[in-house]
Amino acid sequence: MQEHDDTLIERWNEIVNYNDVVLHLGDFILYDPEAERLKIILRKLKGKIYYVWGNHNSGTKALYQEVLSETKRENQWDDSNNMEIYPLTWNNKLTFLGNYIDGHINKTLFSACHYPVRSWNQMQSAAVFMCGHCHGNDKELNKDYSVHKRLDFSIDNFGRPVSFEDAMKMYDLKKFQGIDHHV
């Protein structure tokens, strides 16, 4: 496990600089119920991370619950209602965003979710879609599939973080094909 983590940290830090912003599309860590390993790893990674929930969330969920409890205490909010609050940030390093996000990067509209979707906000207006769940197993989400502006950025698909500039080059090779009335 340590060798695995060290390899991924090394690949990350070869690409990501300290001032970079990283959009992480879920499944950060497994088998870390107290977020101990996650905190160690986060301190070794360059960049500021914005995190979208995946389906393997043991360590990230534990860290989120820790930050959420601190936030509720500091603000004297009732802790009995099980509400989630976004965004929340741990140690100015990891910001939790929830399950789905829309945004702009360099004037390009994007939607991101851990899970792939077939229709997303503003898809007919050149918005791109990012996910991370499929581990390179869905050919329609791979960079070589020319239809749909959707990409799977999982570690299994690329083996490393992908810069937005490199992602846009891949999106530029894809054409938009509407699948519903949003054409």
Secondary structure as the mmCIF struct_conf table of DSSP 4:
data_model
#
loop_
_struct_conf.conf_type_id
_struct_conf.id
_struct_conf.beg_label_comp_id
_struct_conf.beg_label_asym_id
_struct_conf.beg_label_seq_id
_struct_conf.end_label_comp_id
_struct_conf.end_label_asym_id
_struct_conf.end_label_seq_id
HELX_RH_AL_P HELX_RH_AL_P1 GLN A 2 ILE A 15
TURN_TY1_P TURN_TY1_P1 TYR A 18 ASN A 19
STRN STRN1 VAL A 21 HIS A 24
BEND BEND1 GLY A 26 GLY A 26
BEND BEND2 LEU A 30 TYR A 31
TURN_TY1_P TURN_TY1_P2 PRO A 33 GLU A 34
BEND BEND3 ALA A 35 ALA A 35
HELX_RH_AL_P HELX_RH_AL_P2 GLU A 36 LYS A 44
BEND BEND4 LEU A 45 LEU A 45
BEND BEND5 GLY A 47 GLY A 47
STRN STRN2 LYS A 48 VAL A 52
BEND BEND6 ASN A 55 ASN A 55
HELX_RH_AL_P HELX_RH_AL_P3 SER A 58 GLU A 74
TURN_TY1_P TURN_TY1_P3 ASN A 75 GLN A 76
BEND BEND7 ASP A 79 ASN A 81
BEND BEND8 TYR A 86 PRO A 87
STRN STRN3 LEU A 88 TRP A 90
TURN_TY1_P TURN_TY1_P4 ASN A 91 LYS A 93
STRN STRN4 LEU A 94 GLY A 98
BEND BEND9 ASN A 99 ASN A 99
STRN STRN5 TYR A 100 ILE A 105
TURN_TY1_P TURN_TY1_P5 ASN A 106 LYS A 107
STRN STRN6 THR A 108 CYS A 113
BEND BEND10 HIS A 114 TYR A 115
BEND BEND11 ARG A 118 SER A 119
TURN_TY1_P TURN_TY1_P6 ASN A 121 GLN A 122
HELX_RH_3T_P HELX_RH_3T_P1 MET A 123 SER A 125
TURN_TY1_P TURN_TY1_P7 ALA A 126 ALA A 126
STRN STRN7 VAL A 128 CYS A 131
BEND BEND12 HIS A 133 CYS A 134
TURN_TY1_P TURN_TY1_P8 HIS A 135 GLY A 136
HELX_RH_3T_P HELX_RH_3T_P2 LYS A 139 LEU A 141
BEND BEND13 ASN A 142 ASN A 142
TURN_TY1_P TURN_TY1_P9 LYS A 143 ASP A 144
STRN STRN8 VAL A 147 VAL A 147
BEND BEND14 HIS A 148 LYS A 149
STRN STRN9 ARG A 150 ASP A 152
HELX_RH_AL_P HELX_RH_AL_P4 ILE A 155 PHE A 158
BEND BEND15 GLY A 159 ARG A 160
HELX_RH_AL_P HELX_RH_AL_P5 PHE A 164 ASP A 172
TURN_TY1_P TURN_TY1_P10 LEU A 173 LEU A 173
BEND BEND16 LYS A 174 LYS A 174
STRN STRN10 LYS A 175 LYS A 175
BEND BEND17 ILE A 179 HIS A 181
#
